Amino acid sequence: MDFGLNGKIAIVTGGGNGIGAATCRRLAAEGASILVADIDLAKAQQTAASIVEAGGRAHALRADVTDEASVQAMVDAAVSELGGLHILVNNAGFTRDMRITKMSVHDWDSVVDVVLKGAFLCTRAAIPHLAEQKFGRIINISSRAHLGNPGQANYSAAKAGILGFTRAMAMENGRNWITVNAVAPGIIGTEAVTGLPHFPKIKENAEKTTPIPRIGESDDVAAAIAFLASEAAGYITGEVLHVTGGRY
Ligand SMILES: NC(=O)c1ccc[n+]([C@@H]2O[C@H](COP(=O)([O-])OP(=O)(O)OC[C@H]3O[C@@H](n4cnc5c(N)ncnc54)[C@H](O)[C@@H]3O)[C@@H](O)[C@H]2O)c1
């Protein structure tokens, strides 16, 4: 499918692994140049190398989305290394699951920071470039967990918060032809999930209870992101697209 991303430049945070890496590769296959940003430089380099090997254009950078200076350097690198910025995918995130009575302030802060502060800092740094050229696409990765999950108070709160942030940014930036949307994946078979000790049980349960009876793949999410990044999605903003196989 041609989503018309030729000549576009994208930053994908957490692009070294899982959904972020698949998104980098998909956007690159659609013609975009990719700044692969990850706190783990070696992983970012692996993703970038796979894109270059396939004939695409990519640059890898170590970036911590919770650090203001690091985020500014990331946006500056998109401009200096690749020539601009059109698409930002706020994907970096992780879980620290436990019941609330066992949850430390650090468990709370680290998850809320990477999801919410990360999206805030990256979006704030990107907007001036997008506004100036009167075109931009921001895609924030939420989760089905925004509806609430036991053992995920920190993660559910952050992933629900990202939806409010998405709608506020859609309203604030629409007049500069910038769209801001969220993608909410269900259970996706990335290392973060397949590495869990109870993964076989998660998979079996998902296959039984999901209308499309399988767990999701990173490529399922990347396809939704590529659509929202495209010219074709220019009249869609402030929305949340669930990629859950129909499971809520
Ligand atoms: N896998 C799922 O089932 C699932 C479901 C719903 C939502 N999500 C969301 O999708 C996103 C990607 O998840 P994944 O499963 O691919 O995870 P993953 O652990 O495979 O990849 C996440 C990447 O983010 C990077 N990262 C972590 N902290 C960072 C920071 N401070 N700055 C920059 N990079 C950082 C990690 O190094 C890693 O490469 C996350 O936001 C996650 O919450 C995942």
The ligand as a Tripos MOL2 file, in Angstrom:
@<TRIPOS>MOLECULE
LIG
   44    48     1     0     0
SMALL
NO_CHARGES

@<TRIPOS>ATOM
      1 N1          3.6040   -4.8970   23.6030 N.am      1 LIG1
      2 C1          2.3430   -4.6490   23.9430 C.2       1 LIG1
      3 O1          1.5420   -5.5620   24.1680 O.2       1 LIG1
      4 C2          1.8590   -3.2360   24.0500 C.ar      1 LIG1
      5 C3          0.4800   -3.0280   24.1980 C.ar      1 LIG1
      6 C4         -0.0030   -1.7370   24.3030 C.ar      1 LIG1
      7 C5          0.8700   -0.6680   24.2570 C.ar      1 LIG1
      8 N2          2.1990   -0.8810   24.1190 N.ar      1 LIG1
      9 C6          3.0710    0.2980   24.0880 C.3       1 LIG1
     10 O2          3.8140    0.3050   22.8890 O.3       1 LIG1
     11 C7          5.0780    0.9400   23.1190 C.3       1 LIG1
     12 C8          6.1930    0.0070   22.7000 C.3       1 LIG1
     13 O3          6.0820   -1.1900   23.4260 O.3       1 LIG1
     14 P1          6.9330   -2.4940   23.0790 P.3       1 LIG1
     15 O4          6.1440   -3.6640   23.5490 O.co2     1 LIG1
     16 O5          7.3990   -2.4220   21.6870 O.co2     1 LIG1
     17 O6          8.1390   -2.3110   24.1160 O.3       1 LIG1
     18 P2          9.6950   -2.7040   24.0060 P.3       1 LIG1
     19 O7         10.1520   -2.8380   25.4130 O.co2     1 LIG1
     20 O8          9.8920   -3.8500   23.0620 O.co2     1 LIG1
     21 O9         10.3330   -1.3950   23.3300 O.3       1 LIG1
     22 C9         10.3260   -0.1690   23.9960 C.3       1 LIG1
     23 C10        11.5800    0.6080   23.6070 C.3       1 LIG1
     24 O10        11.5400    1.8580   24.3130 O.3       1 LIG1
     25 C11        12.8550    2.1500   24.7320 C.3       1 LIG1
     26 N3         12.8340    3.1000   25.8550 N.ar      1 LIG1
     27 C12        12.5070    2.8380   27.1420 C.ar      1 LIG1
     28 N4         12.6320    3.9580   27.8830 N.ar      1 LIG1
     29 C13        13.0490    4.9470   27.0450 C.ar      1 LIG1
     30 C14        13.3760    6.3200   27.2170 C.ar      1 LIG1
     31 N5         13.3070    6.8950   28.4320 N.pl3     1 LIG1
     32 N6         13.7480    7.0290   26.1470 N.ar      1 LIG1
     33 C15        13.8440    6.4420   24.9160 C.ar      1 LIG1
     34 N7         13.5780    5.1410   24.7000 N.ar      1 LIG1
     35 C16        13.1850    4.4070   25.7540 C.ar      1 LIG1
     36 C17        13.4550    0.7900   25.1080 C.3       1 LIG1
     37 O11        14.8760    0.8230   25.1220 O.3       1 LIG1
     38 C18        12.8810   -0.1000   24.0100 C.3       1 LIG1
     39 O12        13.7430   -0.1920   22.9020 O.3       1 LIG1
     40 C19         5.0980    1.3130   24.6000 C.3       1 LIG1
     41 O13         4.6730    2.6450   24.7660 O.3       1 LIG1
     42 C20         4.0920    0.3580   25.2020 C.3       1 LIG1
     43 O14         3.5450    0.8460   26.4000 O.3       1 LIG1
     44 C21         2.7270   -2.1380   24.0120 C.ar      1 LIG1
@<TRIPOS>BOND
     1     1     2 1
     2     2     3 2
     3     2     4 1
     4     4     5 ar
     5     4    44 ar
     6     5     6 ar
     7     6     7 ar
     8     7     8 ar
     9     8     9 1
    10     8    44 ar
    11     9    10 1
    12     9    42 1
    13    10    11 1
    14    11    12 1
    15    11    40 1
    16    12    13 1
    17    13    14 1
    18    14    15 2
    19    14    16 1
    20    14    17 1
    21    17    18 1
    22    18    19 2
    23    18    20 1
    24    18    21 1
    25    21    22 1
    26    22    23 1
    27    23    24 1
    28    23    38 1
    29    24    25 1
    30    25    26 1
    31    25    36 1
    32    26    27 ar
    33    26    35 ar
    34    27    28 ar
    35    28    29 ar
    36    29    30 ar
    37    29    35 ar
    38    30    31 1
    39    30    32 ar
    40    32    33 ar
    41    33    34 ar
    42    34    35 ar
    43    36    37 1
    44    36    38 1
    45    38    39 1
    46    40    41 1
    47    40    42 1
    48    42    43 1
@<TRIPOS>SUBSTRUCTURE
     1 LIG1         1 GROUP 0 **** ****
